[in-house]
Amino acid sequence: MATVCHHDIPLFLCDMHTPGERQHFSVAMLIALSCQLPSNATIGLMYDVGCVLDRSVAKYNLIPEIAPRLSIAVSVFHAYAHQFCCQIAFHPWKCNGFGKSNREGNEWLWSSMVDMIAPERMMSVSPNMPYTVRSTSPV
């Protein structure tokens, strides 16, 4: 999982060791990002399932210090796969602050790294590294 800026430059990478995207990865990356920004900075988050994350943040009060300055939208490509009410509430072209860009920087990032995915996958669990085996190859 990755966090990229408005210009599609990678800021944070998260090594996911479980199948599927879990919300705690997104929350952890939001916390890491907010630590690098001024405390009054607005954070605009585009996430494939941003609607689900937005509901969880509100329902469980996950990140109370960040939530008031957090604006969540669903990326353009994924918005059309969501229900119509979700498209109205979370489509970036309908949310303030996101403009008309499609914000598919993560998709671009992963497509540029496709040749490195198979060699970087976890082949077996090492007793010294319980989650993943890291490569020394440059990114």
LINWO-V649693 format. One record per backbone hydrogen bond with DSSP energy under -0.5 kcal/mol. CO is the residue of the C=O (numbers start at 1). NH is the residue of the N-H. Records with the same first field share a line. If there is no record, write none. Layout:
CO = NH / NH
This chain:
1 = 14
3 = 11 / 12
5 = 8
8 = 10
9 = 5
12 = 3
14 = 16
15 = 17
20 = 22
22 = 25 / 26
23 = 27
24 = 28
25 = 29
26 = 30
27 = 31
28 = 32
29 = 33
30 = 34
31 = 35
32 = 36
33 = 36 / 37
34 = 37
38 = 41
42 = 44
43 = 45 / 71
44 = 46
45 = 47 / 73
47 = 50
49 = 52 / 53
50 = 54
51 = 55
52 = 56
53 = 57
54 = 58
55 = 59
56 = 60
57 = 61 / 62
61 = 64
63 = 66 / 67
64 = 68
66 = 69
67 = 70
69 = 43
71 = 45
73 = 47
74 = 92
75 = 79
76 = 80
78 = 81
79 = 82
83 = 87
84 = 88
85 = 89
86 = 90
87 = 91
90 = 74
91 = 94 / 95
95 = 98
98 = 101
102 = 76
104 = 108
105 = 109
106 = 110
107 = 111
108 = 112
109 = 113
111 = 114
113 = 116 / 117
114 = 117 / 118
116 = 120
117 = 121
118 = 121
124 = 126
129 = 126
132 = 134
